Amino acid sequence: MESVVESFFAALPGHKRARALRLRDIILEVHPNVVERIKWGNLTFVYSFETISYINLAFFKGTLLPDPKHLLEGTGKGMRHLKIHSEKDINKKQIISWIKEAIKLNAKDKG
């Protein structure tokens, strides 16, 4: 039986599915025990995928992440996101850095 998360990926159009699965692979490379959930109609935890023309890689404490190139967008108190319009928007090194920092920030809150 296909999980809700797998169904979510399967329902994405081909080009978005490929980018979403690439991001998922990067995230799982950094944090293999990540918990994937569907929340607000999107796949969430460290990341979420919107049902619009781009994929949205969201960080709940994004305002605390180093972002000297101002790649993260958003105006909320904490959350920031990276819009992935195409494969060229996936900077693996930068994404891994943000994921590692987000994990550290989360651990501080729990510690």
C-alpha distance (Angstrom), angle and dihedral (degrees) to the residues before:
residue distance angle dihedral
M1 . . .
E2 3.80 . .
S3 3.81 115.4 .
V4 3.80 122.7 -124.9
V5 3.81 89.0 -108.9
E6 3.81 93.1 51.0
S7 3.81 89.3 47.9
F8 3.81 88.8 52.1
F9 3.82 91.4 55.1
A10 3.80 92.3 43.6
A11 3.82 90.9 54.7
L12 3.82 94.0 55.5
P13 3.82 116.6 99.8
G14 3.82 112.9 -101.4
H15 3.82 99.0 -100.2
K16 3.80 93.0 45.5
R17 3.82 91.9 44.3
A18 3.80 90.7 55.0
R19 3.83 92.7 51.4
A20 3.80 92.3 43.0
L21 3.80 92.2 50.7
R22 3.81 90.7 47.8
L23 3.81 90.1 53.6
R24 3.79 89.7 46.3
D25 3.81 90.3 53.3
I26 3.82 90.8 51.0
I27 3.80 91.8 49.2
L28 3.81 92.8 47.2
E29 3.81 89.8 48.3
V30 3.82 89.2 58.4
H31 3.80 98.0 35.9
P32 3.82 113.0 16.9
N33 3.81 92.6 179.5
V34 3.80 96.1 57.1
V35 3.79 113.4 141.4
E36 3.79 113.0 -129.4
R37 3.79 117.3 -152.9
I38 3.76 138.4 167.9
K39 3.81 110.0 -124.4
W40 3.80 128.5 161.8
G41 3.80 86.8 3.2
N42 3.80 92.0 -60.4
L43 3.77 137.0 95.8
T44 3.79 104.6 -101.7
F45 3.75 147.3 177.2
V46 3.76 109.8 86.2
Y47 3.78 90.2 -1.7
S48 3.77 143.8 18.2
F49 3.78 134.8 -160.0
E50 3.78 118.1 -143.3
T51 3.78 123.7 -147.3
I52 3.80 92.4 -126.5
S53 3.80 129.1 92.7
Y54 3.81 94.6 -70.9
I55 3.79 138.3 43.1
N56 3.77 115.5 -111.4
L57 3.81 117.1 -145.4
A58 3.80 102.3 -164.2
F59 3.78 131.3 -167.1
F60 3.79 116.2 -163.5
K61 3.82 91.3 -151.5
G62 3.78 94.8 34.5
T63 3.80 94.0 137.7
L64 3.82 87.2 67.5
L65 3.81 94.6 52.6
P66 3.81 120.1 98.6
D67 3.80 107.4 -108.0
P68 3.82 109.9 163.8
K69 3.83 91.8 161.5
H70 3.83 91.3 51.4
L71 3.79 93.3 -127.1
L72 3.80 94.7 145.4
E73 3.79 115.9 84.3
G74 3.77 133.3 -158.2
T75 3.77 142.6 93.4
G76 3.80 102.2 -140.4
K77 3.79 126.2 112.7
G78 3.80 94.0 -98.3
M79 3.79 118.2 -8.8
R80 3.79 122.3 92.2
H81 3.78 129.2 172.4
L82 3.78 142.6 -165.1
K83 3.79 116.7 -135.1
I84 3.80 111.9 -139.1
H85 3.81 107.7 -158.7
S86 3.79 96.1 159.9
E87 3.79 143.5 -2.0
K88 3.83 90.5 -87.2
D89 3.82 89.2 64.7
I90 3.81 90.6 64.8
N91 3.80 105.9 92.7
K92 3.80 99.1 178.8
K93 3.81 95.3 -167.0
Q94 3.82 92.9 51.5
I95 3.81 93.5 44.0
I96 3.81 91.5 50.3
S97 3.80 89.8 50.0
W98 3.81 91.8 51.9
I99 3.81 92.6 46.1
K100 3.80 92.0 51.5
E101 3.79 91.2 48.4
A102 3.83 91.4 46.8
I103 3.81 89.4 52.5
K104 3.82 89.8 51.7
L105 3.81 91.7 49.4
N106 3.80 91.0 49.9
A107 3.81 91.6 48.8
K108 3.84 90.6 52.0
D109 3.81 89.8 56.0
K110 3.80 91.7 50.9
G111 3.83 94.0 42.1
